[in-house]
Amino acid sequence: MNDVTKQQAEAPPADLSAPPRHGRWKLIGPGIVAAATGVGAGDLVATLIAGSRFGYALLWAAVIGCIVKIALAEGSARYHLATGSTMLEGWRSLGKWTSWYFGIYIMIWGFVYGATAMSATALPLAALFPAVPLWLWAMLCGSICAVFVALNRYEMFENVMKFFIGLMFVIVVGVALMVAPNIGNALTGLVPSIPEGSVVYTLGLIGGVGGTITMASYGYWVNAKGWRTPAWMGVMRLDNRVSYAITGIFVVAMLIIGAEMLYTAQITLSTGDRGLLDLDEVLRERFGPVVSTIFLIGFFATAISSILGVWHGVSLLFADFVHILRGGTGRGQNLEKTNAFRFYLFWLTIPPMALLWFGRPFTLVIVYGALGAFFMPFLALTLIWLLNSSRVPKEWRSGWVSNGLLGVAALLFIVLCINEVIGLVSGG
């Protein structure tokens, strides 16, 4: 009996043949996880800077960016549901070159991102509790998140992510309302325009906010929720659209804050995650210490949810990658309980702590940037390839809308990739 109980406890989530007819809104979850993961502290700073430099002029770009990301995430999850396969299996079917690229990329990306994410999460904590050094906060955040992900199944993970995104939503939108946005000016920002010197910011706003490698994790979170057949396609699409509606609200709120508080006063933010600390000082001067402290809590919620999402979602990708290399398939596998999943949690957490002490080696940063620049074009182009092939049942292949949006995404990310590589080569 004990063996049976153990097997039941370790079994993957049950396949649910079809969703209920009513109450589908209550099922939403994987998209919330994707939204909380995809909007990190760096994304908020990028949006703030766009607002501080160009006011509301690039609001349209933020909206287009969310639509593009809806197509990418939907394509990833649709492949999972329509084929019963995973994205890693799909990439593997395109040739061994995909495994070489992905394997090298995920190892370098995880090492550098781990240090970056832990540092970002430590910034608001160090501001709130300066007696504890930044490096110690960073190590504590990474370690606690790794232990939590290792010890909890998807359901608990999703609930915690919902809590953090709720906290983020209330605080960020609340601050945006406090700065009294000019609705008339905001509406003019929905008309496409590219102010002088804003091309790179425009492309970055469309392509950069709302997730990178974690977009490929969405299909795995859909499976972890128990959605494993085409019958769940409608629920997945609702879930995905809600997630990027939330992302869009975040982006618009941060753009409003940048336009109203920084653009009009000509205040310049620091680049990187520290720009949010600059905003905290502006909020303290204008609204007082209570609002400043609440904003730092929102900053922390934004950063910690990205750590949790990456620690869980990208570890699932790595676990599936290893499983497929060994000749298995991702179908029906409880990837959260594999040694590969645990190893990547370790890889994201412990080795990057060295970078907290010594900084990021220049060569590693160059390789990290170059490989990262190629990932989103890789994702968009391979989705077009896979979703128009015989691997996908005919009724679930991409139509002209999906192909059009994925094509726009591919073109956009290729341009961003070229710009990134030029910047790396020139040292800019």
C-alpha positions, 0 to 999 in steps of 0.5 A: 500500500505504501508503494502505491501511495508513493507512486500516486504522490509522484505521478504527473498531473492527471490528464483532464480530457475536457474543461468544464463548460462554465467557470473557465475564468476560475481556471486561469493560472499558467498565463498569470505565471507567465506574466509575473515571470516575464515582467521583471525589474529591467523591463519596468526600467526600460519602460520608465526610461521610454516614458521619461524620454519620449512621454506618451509617444511610444504607448502604441509600441507597448500595445503592439508588443503585447499583441506580438507576445500573445502570438508567440506564447499561444504558438508555444502552448498550441504546439504542446496541446495539439501534438502532445509533444513539447517545444524541446521535442519540436526543436529536436525534430528540426535537427540536432543543431537546435540541441547544440544551440539550446544546450549552450545557450541555456547553460550560459544564460542561466549562469549570468541571469542567476546573478542578475536576478538575485541582485535585482531582488536584493536592491529593494530589500537593501533599501528597506533594510540597509543593515544587511548587505546587498550580496547577502540579500541576493544569496538569501533570495536565490537560495530561498526561491530554489528551495521553495521550487524544489519542495513544492508542486506546480499548484503551490507555485502558481498560487504564490505567483498569483499573490505576487502579481496581485501585489505588483498590480495594485502597487504599480497601477496605484502609483500610476493613478496617483501621478494623475495621468493626462488622458488626452496626451495618453490617447495621442500616444496610441497613434503610431509615431517614432520621435527622433532618436527613439527607434531603438527604444521603440523596437525594444519596447515592442520586443523586450517587455514580457519575457524571453526564454520563459515564453517557451516555458508557457506550454510546460506550465499549461501541461503542469496545470493538467491541460494536455489535449486540444480540448483545452485550446480555448481555455489556454487562449483565454488564459494567454490573452488575460496574461498579456492584458495584465502585462499591457496594464503594467507597461502602460502604468510604468509609461504613465509614471515615466511620462508624468513624473520624469518626462515633464521634470526632465529627470534622468534615471540610472540604467539597469535595475537601479533606475527603480531606486532613482524612481523611489527617491522621486516618489519619496520627495513627492508623496512621502516615505509611506508611498516610497516604501510601498513602491519598494515592496512592489519592486521586490514583488516584481523581482522575486516573481521573476526569480521564481518563474525562471527557477521553475520554468527554465528548469522545466525546459532544461529537464526536458532537454536532458530527457530528450537527449537520453532518448525519452519524450516529455509527454506525461513526464513529471519533470519537476521531480527529475535530477536534471530539474534539481541540477538546473535549480542548483546551476541558477542559484549557487555558481552565479553567487561567484559573480556577485563577488567578482562581477561579470567577466567581459567575455562571458557577457559578450557570449551571453549577449550574442546567444541571447540576441538570437533566442527570440528570432530562433523561437519565432522562426521555429514556431512558424516552421513547426506550426505549419508542418505535418507535425501539427494536425491540420485543424491546429496549424497556423492561419493567416493571422497567426502566421502574420503575427509570428512573421512580424515577431520574427522580423522584429527580433531579427532587427533587434538581434542585428542591433544587439550584435552590432552593439556587442561588436562595437562595444556600445 
